[in-house]
Amino acid sequence: MLTIDRRARVTVPVAPERCVERLADVVGYPSWASLIKRADPVGGRVRLEAEMLGVAFVMDCSLEVGSDRAMLRRVPYSADDEELYEAGWTVTPEGEGSVVELHVAAVIDVPGPARLVRGRIERRLVDDLLDDFARSFQSST
């Protein structure tokens, strides 16, 4: 199992409310998140289809949204399911814009020697996802 605990932050030129609005629209994630190929509502949750390093995967998630944060959590398939994925977004006002921090905690079953791909997976799950989020506001400001 590969364990990830990584944080990154970015400043975006929009109000915190717009950031939280975009994060709350989980079905819209494929329009801005290159990692996520599809998001479908399924019984109060969302099924995400994603691709990372050429490997496709599917996970059911819950989304909790507050006035300054959003938490996307993978829902375990059974009591003995040890995999974890939590993406916690925190949005703080700064000047005319917002500072957005993403914290990803994950435990992923990765075949082969995980240490060889650890950095690439961390960058894809955190840095690239955060960059995609920030870029999504460039054309709308």
C-alpha positions as CSV (number, residue, x, y, z in Angstrom):
1,M,0.0,0.0,0.0
2,L,1.2,3.5,-0.9
3,T,0.5,6.2,1.8
4,I,0.2,9.8,0.7
5,D,-0.1,12.9,2.9
6,R,0.5,16.1,0.9
7,R,-0.6,19.7,1.0
8,A,-0.3,22.5,-1.6
9,R,-1.8,25.9,-2.0
10,V,-2.5,28.4,-4.7
11,T,-3.9,31.9,-5.0
12,V,-6.8,32.5,-7.4
13,P,-8.3,35.8,-8.5
14,V,-11.9,35.0,-7.5
15,A,-13.9,35.4,-4.3
16,P,-14.0,32.4,-1.9
17,E,-17.7,31.9,-2.6
18,R,-17.0,31.1,-6.3
19,C,-14.3,28.6,-5.3
20,V,-16.6,26.8,-2.9
21,E,-19.3,26.9,-5.5
22,R,-17.0,25.2,-8.1
23,L,-15.9,22.6,-5.5
24,A,-19.6,21.8,-4.5
25,D,-20.4,21.0,-8.1
26,V,-18.7,17.6,-8.1
27,V,-20.5,16.5,-11.3
28,G,-18.7,19.4,-13.0
29,Y,-15.3,18.2,-11.9
30,P,-14.5,16.6,-15.3
31,S,-14.8,20.0,-17.0
32,W,-11.8,21.3,-15.1
33,A,-9.9,18.4,-13.4
34,S,-7.8,16.5,-15.9
35,L,-7.5,13.6,-13.5
36,I,-11.3,13.0,-13.5
37,K,-12.9,11.7,-16.7
38,R,-16.5,11.3,-15.4
39,A,-18.6,12.1,-12.3
40,D,-22.1,10.6,-11.9
41,P,-24.5,11.0,-9.0
42,V,-25.4,7.6,-7.5
43,G,-27.8,7.5,-4.5
44,G,-26.6,10.6,-2.6
45,R,-22.9,10.0,-3.6
46,V,-20.9,10.5,-6.7
47,R,-19.1,7.8,-8.7
48,L,-15.8,9.2,-10.1
49,E,-14.0,7.7,-13.0
50,A,-10.4,8.8,-13.2
51,E,-7.2,8.1,-14.9
52,M,-3.8,8.3,-13.3
53,L,-0.5,7.4,-15.0
54,G,-2.4,5.4,-17.7
55,V,-4.4,3.4,-15.1
56,A,-8.2,3.9,-15.0
57,F,-10.0,3.6,-11.7
58,V,-13.5,4.1,-10.3
59,M,-14.5,5.2,-6.8
60,D,-17.7,6.2,-5.0
61,C,-17.3,9.3,-2.9
62,S,-19.2,11.5,-0.5
63,L,-18.9,15.3,-0.6
64,E,-19.2,17.6,2.4
65,V,-19.3,21.3,1.7
66,G,-19.1,24.2,4.2
67,S,-18.8,28.0,3.7
68,D,-15.0,27.8,3.4
69,R,-14.2,24.2,2.7
70,A,-15.1,21.0,0.8
71,M,-14.2,17.4,1.7
72,L,-14.3,14.7,-0.9
73,R,-14.0,11.2,0.6
74,R,-13.9,7.8,-1.0
75,V,-16.5,5.5,0.4
76,P,-15.1,2.1,1.4
77,Y,-16.7,-0.9,-0.4
78,S,-16.6,-3.1,2.7
79,A,-15.5,-3.2,6.4
80,D,-12.1,-4.6,5.4
81,D,-11.5,-2.1,2.6
82,E,-8.2,-0.4,3.6
83,E,-7.9,2.0,0.8
84,L,-8.5,5.7,1.6
85,Y,-8.8,8.9,-0.4
86,E,-9.6,12.2,1.2
87,A,-9.2,15.5,-0.6
88,G,-9.8,18.5,1.7
89,W,-10.1,21.9,0.2
90,T,-9.9,25.0,2.4
91,V,-10.6,28.5,0.9
92,T,-9.5,31.7,2.6
93,P,-10.1,35.2,1.4
94,E,-7.0,37.2,0.4
95,G,-7.3,40.7,-1.1
96,E,-9.6,40.5,-4.2
97,G,-9.1,36.7,-4.5
98,S,-8.7,33.6,-2.4
99,V,-6.0,31.2,-1.2
100,V,-7.0,27.6,-1.8
101,E,-5.3,24.8,0.0
102,L,-5.6,21.2,-0.9
103,H,-4.7,18.4,1.5
104,V,-4.8,14.9,0.2
105,A,-4.5,11.9,2.4
106,A,-4.6,8.5,0.7
107,V,-3.8,4.9,1.1
108,I,-3.7,3.2,-2.3
109,D,-3.1,-0.3,-3.3
110,V,-0.4,0.2,-6.0
111,P,1.0,-2.8,-7.8
112,G,4.7,-3.2,-8.0
113,P,7.3,-1.1,-6.1
114,A,5.2,1.9,-5.1
115,R,8.3,3.9,-4.1
116,L,9.2,4.2,-7.8
117,V,6.0,6.1,-8.7
118,R,5.2,7.8,-5.3
119,G,6.3,11.3,-6.4
120,R,4.4,11.1,-9.7
121,I,1.2,9.9,-7.9
122,E,1.5,12.7,-5.3
123,R,2.0,15.4,-7.9
124,R,-0.9,14.1,-9.9
125,L,-3.3,13.8,-6.9
126,V,-2.3,17.2,-5.4
127,D,-0.3,19.6,-7.5
128,D,-1.9,18.9,-10.8
129,L,-5.4,18.8,-9.4
130,L,-4.8,22.2,-7.7
131,D,-3.2,23.6,-10.8
132,D,-6.3,22.5,-12.8
133,F,-8.6,24.2,-10.3
134,A,-6.7,27.5,-10.5
135,R,-6.6,27.3,-14.3
136,S,-10.3,26.8,-14.4
137,F,-10.8,30.4,-13.3
138,Q,-8.4,32.0,-15.8
139,S,-11.0,32.2,-18.6
140,S,-13.9,33.2,-16.2
141,T,-12.3,36.2,-14.5
